[in-house]
Amino acid sequence: MAAASAIPSPPKPASSSWAPRGRLGGAPNHTTLPERNLDVLRAVAVLCVLADHLLTTWGIQPRLFETWVSWDLGRMGVLLFFVHTSLVLMSSLEREGARRDWVRAFYMRRALRIYPLAIATILGVVMLGVPPHMTVRPILARAVAPTLKVLAANLTLTQNVAGQPDVLGVLWSLPLEVQMYVALPLCFLIAKRGVGSTLGALVGVGLMGAFVRFSGLPGLWRFSVALFGPCFMGGVLAYAILRTRKQAVLPSWTWCLLLLACVPLFVLLRPSDESPERGWLFCLGVGCAIPLARNLGESAFTRIAHLVCTYSYGIYLLHQPALWFSFSVLKGLPTAFQWLTCITLIVSLPGLFYHFVEHPGIQLGKRLVGKGARVVPQAPELCEGFAVPGIKYR
């Protein structure tokens, strides 16, 4: 016993200003996300975009609401993506927060998650001459002229800043997402301070977006990401609420009903290219709904949602080339064959590109970030967490 008492105790980890608050010492501070609910959210988002372009191709207008045209369905899907992405990346930053270089690790992994598939898609679209938007059959749209400036802006995902057209219509959202990554580490630190701090940040982001939208100053169009800042803040607010709420108040089966309850808000506000600020309340409503419902149980429904979620990035980028080839290039063939080709391409292309382009990029990011990582001492359970979409949950 005397010998044992002479053994010095291990030193306590020192506090440091660079580490996210709550990650050093003390009790575990891991935030649990309703991952199956979020799988459903992302699956709904990508299916909305797919349905939008499929309806556009065939000139079909949904009649559920007189003012809700098919194009709005795709915008709703993109806004759902924004909420989902920002929430999931809050959890990703929480995991990276165990490292001394957590910001660098976050940016590196996100770059290798987004750019490889985007670049492969852009190059393929340019080489094949795929038009940027789907048009009503049998009208054929023209591809964007691939000038050096157009290619450079698209490959770097800076079209909105450079004022260059998207070679593929769905690419309009990727620059906004990439540019929002710059602010997400700061949003993460604010969200960890509580809901009140997050609401204060939301007000600031909203004022910035309103200034860009209504000031009329020249050159502010380059800051179009500010017009969607409050949309991303919907996910940040959900994360802040989830950190403080240990148990959701509603049963899991209400999750889909909560999503449906947000749809009328979108329909009434009718966000558009000209008025993107009308989508802010819809995104905040979805963000506030996420913490309300308990996580769905394991079922065939959630397994299908997870499968769609895994390949959702590929579905989002590659469904337009699939529709173009099936219904424009093959327009002279029987309709049944066109549909068979379309279904085959929409199912196979995302899978192939995921396994040969997207997933290798994700793994490369993990390897590069893992080399030489200096981890802050912490409780082991803090390393467990929700995975980025497209990666199987632990």
C-alpha positions in Angstrom: 0.0 0.0 0.0 2.9 2.4 0.8 4.5 1.6 -2.5 1.3 2.2 -4.3 0.8 5.6 -2.6 4.2 6.7 -3.9 3.2 6.3 -7.5 2.5 9.8 -8.9 -1.0 10.3 -10.3 -1.2 11.1 -14.0 -1.3 14.8 -14.8 -4.7 16.3 -15.5 -5.2 17.7 -19.0 -4.6 21.4 -19.1 -7.3 23.7 -20.3 -6.7 25.5 -23.5 -8.5 28.3 -25.4 -8.4 26.6 -28.8 -10.4 23.6 -27.8 -14.2 23.7 -28.1 -15.8 24.4 -24.7 -17.0 21.3 -22.9 -14.5 18.9 -24.5 -11.9 19.0 -21.8 -12.2 17.0 -18.6 -15.5 16.6 -16.7 -18.4 14.5 -17.8 -18.8 13.3 -21.3 -20.5 16.0 -23.4 -21.6 14.0 -26.5 -24.7 15.1 -28.3 -26.9 12.3 -29.5 -28.7 12.9 -32.8 -31.8 11.1 -34.0 -29.9 9.4 -36.8 -32.8 7.4 -38.3 -35.0 10.5 -38.4 -32.3 12.4 -40.1 -31.9 9.5 -42.7 -35.6 10.0 -43.5 -35.1 13.8 -43.7 -32.3 13.5 -46.2 -34.1 10.8 -48.2 -37.1 13.0 -48.5 -34.9 15.9 -49.6 -33.3 14.1 -52.5 -36.5 12.4 -53.6 -38.2 15.8 -53.7 -35.5 17.0 -56.1 -35.7 13.9 -58.2 -39.5 14.1 -58.4 -39.3 17.8 -59.3 -37.1 17.1 -62.4 -39.0 14.0 -63.4 -42.3 15.9 -63.3 -40.6 18.8 -65.3 -39.4 16.3 -67.9 -42.9 15.0 -68.5 -44.6 18.4 -68.2 -46.6 17.3 -65.1 -47.8 19.8 -62.6 -48.9 18.5 -59.1 -52.4 19.7 -58.3 -52.4 19.4 -54.6 -52.0 23.1 -54.3 -52.9 25.5 -57.0 -49.8 27.7 -56.4 -47.4 24.9 -55.7 -45.7 24.1 -59.0 -43.3 21.2 -59.5 -40.3 23.5 -59.4 -41.1 24.4 -55.8 -40.9 20.8 -54.8 -37.2 20.8 -55.8 -36.5 23.9 -53.8 -38.1 22.5 -50.8 -35.8 19.5 -51.1 -32.7 21.7 -51.3 -33.8 23.6 -48.2 -34.2 20.4 -46.3 -30.7 19.5 -47.4 -29.4 22.7 -45.9 -31.0 22.0 -42.5 -29.8 18.4 -42.5 -26.3 19.2 -43.5 -25.7 21.9 -41.0 -27.0 19.8 -38.1 -25.0 16.7 -39.1 -21.8 18.8 -39.5 -22.3 20.2 -35.9 -22.0 16.6 -34.7 -19.0 16.1 -37.0 -17.3 19.2 -35.5 -18.1 17.9 -32.1 -16.1 14.7 -32.9 -13.3 16.7 -34.5 -13.2 18.9 -31.4 -11.2 16.2 -29.6 -8.3 17.2 -31.8 -5.9 20.2 -31.5 -6.3 20.8 -35.3 -10.0 20.3 -35.3 -10.8 23.1 -37.8 -8.2 22.0 -40.3 -9.4 18.4 -40.0 -13.0 19.5 -40.6 -12.2 21.5 -43.7 -10.0 18.7 -45.2 -12.6 16.0 -44.7 -15.4 18.2 -46.1 -13.3 19.1 -49.2 -12.6 15.4 -49.9 -16.2 14.6 -49.3 -17.7 17.2 -51.7 -15.2 17.9 -54.5 -14.3 14.5 -56.0 -17.8 13.6 -57.0 -18.6 17.2 -58.0 -15.5 17.4 -60.2 -16.2 14.0 -61.8 -19.8 15.0 -62.5 -18.9 18.4 -64.0 -16.2 16.8 -66.3 -18.7 14.2 -67.5 -21.4 16.7 -68.1 -19.1 18.9 -70.1 -17.8 16.0 -72.2 -21.3 14.6 -72.9 -22.9 18.0 -73.5 -25.6 17.5 -70.9 -27.9 20.6 -70.6 -28.1 22.4 -67.3 -31.8 22.1 -66.9 -34.6 19.6 -67.7 -37.1 20.8 -70.2 -40.6 19.5 -71.1 -40.4 16.7 -73.7 -39.7 16.9 -76.6 -38.0 20.2 -76.3 -34.2 19.8 -76.2 -32.1 22.3 -74.1 -28.6 23.3 -74.9 -25.5 22.7 -72.9 -23.6 25.6 -71.3 -20.6 26.6 -73.4 -17.6 25.3 -71.4 -15.3 28.4 -71.5 -12.3 28.5 -69.3 -14.0 30.8 -66.8 -17.1 28.6 -66.7 -15.0 25.5 -66.1 -12.8 27.1 -63.4 -15.9 28.5 -61.5 -17.7 25.2 -61.6 -14.8 23.0 -60.7 -14.0 25.2 -57.7 -17.7 25.5 -56.8 -17.6 29.3 -56.9 -20.2 30.0 -59.6 -22.1 32.4 -57.5 -19.1 34.5 -56.6 -17.6 34.5 -60.1 -20.9 35.2 -61.8 -20.7 32.2 -64.1 -23.5 29.8 -65.1 -23.9 26.3 -63.6 -23.0 23.6 -66.2 -25.6 21.5 -64.3 -28.6 23.1 -62.7 -28.3 21.2 -59.3 -24.8 22.6 -58.8 -26.3 25.9 -57.7 -26.6 24.7 -54.1 -23.0 23.4 -53.7 -21.2 26.8 -53.7 -23.6 27.9 -50.9 -22.8 24.8 -48.9 -19.1 25.0 -49.4 -19.0 28.7 -48.5 -21.1 28.1 -45.4 -18.4 25.7 -44.2 -16.3 28.7 -43.5 -18.7 29.8 -40.8 -19.7 26.4 -39.4 -16.8 26.1 -36.8 -17.9 29.5 -35.3 -21.5 28.4 -35.4 -20.5 25.2 -33.6 -18.8 27.1 -30.8 -21.8 29.4 -30.4 -24.3 26.5 -30.4 -22.3 24.8 -27.6 -22.9 27.9 -25.4 -26.7 27.3 -25.6 -29.9 28.0 -27.3 -29.9 31.7 -26.3 -26.5 32.3 -27.9 -27.6 30.4 -31.0 -30.8 32.6 -31.3 -28.6 35.7 -31.0 -26.4 34.4 -33.8 -29.5 33.7 -35.9 -30.6 37.3 -35.5 -27.2 38.4 -36.7 -27.2 36.1 -39.7 -30.8 37.2 -40.6 -29.8 40.8 -40.5 -26.8 40.1 -42.7 -29.0 38.2 -45.2 -31.6 41.0 -45.2 -28.9 43.6 -45.9 -27.6 41.6 -48.9 -31.2 41.1 -50.1 -32.6 44.6 -49.8 -29.7 47.1 -49.6 -29.2 47.3 -53.4 -25.5 48.0 -53.1 -23.5 46.9 -56.2 -21.5 43.7 -55.9 -23.4 42.2 -53.0 -24.7 39.5 -55.4 -21.3 37.8 -54.8 -22.4 37.2 -51.2 -25.5 35.3 -52.1 -24.6 32.7 -49.4 -25.9 35.2 -46.8 -29.4 34.9 -48.3 -29.4 31.3 -47.2 -27.6 31.7 -43.9 -30.8 31.4 -41.8 -31.6 28.2 -43.6 -28.4 26.6 -42.5 -29.0 28.1 -39.0 -32.1 25.8 -38.8 -29.7 22.9 -38.3 -27.5 24.8 -35.9 -30.5 25.6 -33.8 -31.6 22.0 -33.8 -28.2 21.0 -32.6 -28.3 23.6 -29.8 -31.7 22.3 -28.6 -30.6 18.7 -28.8 -27.6 19.5 -26.5 -29.9 20.8 -23.8 -32.9 18.3 -24.2 -32.1 14.8 -23.0 -35.4 13.3 -24.1 -37.7 14.1 -27.0 -41.3 14.9 -25.9 -43.1 13.2 -28.8 -43.1 9.5 -29.9 -41.0 8.5 -32.9 -44.0 7.9 -35.2 -44.8 11.6 -35.1 -41.6 12.5 -37.0 -43.1 12.2 -40.5 -46.2 14.1 -39.3 -43.9 16.9 -38.0 -42.3 17.1 -41.4 -45.6 17.2 -43.1 -46.7 20.0 -40.7 -43.9 22.2 -42.1 -45.0 21.9 -45.7 -47.9 24.4 -45.5 -45.4 27.0 -44.2 -43.3 26.4 -47.4 -46.4 26.6 -49.6 -47.7 29.8 -48.1 -44.4 31.6 -48.1 -43.4 30.3 -51.6 -39.6 30.9 -51.6 -38.0 31.5 -55.0 -34.9 32.7 -56.7 -36.2 36.3 -56.4 -37.2 35.9 -52.8 -35.0 33.3 -51.1 -35.6 34.9 -47.7 -39.1 33.4 -47.8 -37.6 30.0 -47.1 -36.0 31.0 -43.7 -39.0 30.3 -41.6 -39.6 26.9 -43.2 -36.0 25.9 -42.4 -36.2 27.2 -38.9 -39.5 25.3 -38.5 -37.9 22.0 -39.6 -34.9 22.7 -37.3 -37.2 23.2 -34.3 -39.2 20.0 -35.2 -36.1 17.7 -35.2 -35.6 17.6 -31.5 -39.3 17.1 -30.7 -39.6 13.4 -31.9 -37.8 10.4 -30.6 -35.5 8.4 -32.9 -37.3 5.9 -35.1 -36.8 2.3 -34.4 -35.0 -0.1 -36.7 -37.4 -1.2 -39.5 -37.6 -1.8 -43.3 -38.6 1.8 -43.7 -35.6 3.2 -41.9 -33.3 0.8 -43.7 -34.5 2.0 -47.0 -34.2 5.6 -45.9 -30.6 4.9 -44.8 -29.8 3.3 -48.2 -31.2 6.3 -50.1 -29.3 8.6 -47.7 -26.0 6.7 -48.4 -26.3 7.4 -52.1 -28.1 10.7 -51.8 -25.2 12.9 -53.0 -24.8 10.8 -56.1 -28.6 10.8 -56.8 -28.6 14.6 -56.4 -25.8 15.2 -58.9 -26.4 12.3 -61.4 -30.1 12.1 -61.8 -30.2 14.9 -64.3 -27.7 13.3 -66.7 -29.8 10.1 -66.3 -33.0 11.8 -67.2 -31.3 13.6 -70.1 -29.9 10.4 -71.6 -33.1 8.4 -71.1 -35.7 10.9 -72.4 -33.7 13.2 -74.7 -31.0 11.1 -76.3 -33.3 8.0 -76.5 -36.4 10.0 -77.4 -37.0 8.0 -80.5 -37.2 4.7 -78.8 -40.3 3.1 -77.1 -41.4 4.9 -73.9 -41.1 1.7 -71.8 -37.5 1.3 -72.8 -36.8 5.0 -71.9 -38.3 4.4 -68.5 -36.3 1.2 -68.0 -33.1 3.0 -68.9 -33.9 5.9 -66.6 -34.6 3.6 -63.6 -31.4 1.6 -64.3 -29.2 4.7 -64.5 -30.7 6.4 -61.5 -30.1 3.3 -59.4 -26.7 2.3 -60.9 -24.9 5.6 -61.4 -25.0 6.8 -57.8 -23.8 3.4 -56.6 -20.9 3.2 -59.1 -19.8 6.8 -58.4 -20.1 6.3 -54.7 -17.9 3.2 -54.6 -15.3 4.4 -57.2 -15.2 8.2 -56.5 -17.1 9.4 -53.4 -16.2 6.7 -50.9 -12.5 6.7 -51.8 -12.5 10.4 -51.3 -14.0 10.0 -47.9 -11.5 7.3 -46.9 -8.6 9.5 -48.2 -9.9 12.3 -46.0 -9.9 10.0 -43.0 -6.4 8.8 -43.6 -5.0 12.3 -44.2 -6.7 13.7 -41.1 -5.7 10.7 -39.0 -1.9 11.2 -39.7 -0.2 13.1 -37.0 -3.4 13.9 -35.1 -2.9 15.3 -31.7 -6.0 14.4 -29.6 -7.1 16.2 -26.5 -7.4 13.7 -23.5 -11.0 12.9 -23.0 -13.5 10.2 -22.0 -13.5 7.3 -24.5 -17.2 7.6 -25.1 -16.8 11.1 -26.5 -15.3 9.6 -29.7 -18.6 7.9 -30.6 -21.0 9.8 -32.7 -23.3 10.3 -35.7 -21.7 9.7 -39.0 -21.7 12.0 -42.0 -24.3 11.0 -44.6 -22.9 8.4 -46.9 -20.9 6.7 -44.2 -22.4 3.8 -42.3 -23.2 4.6 -38.7 -21.0 3.1 -36.0 
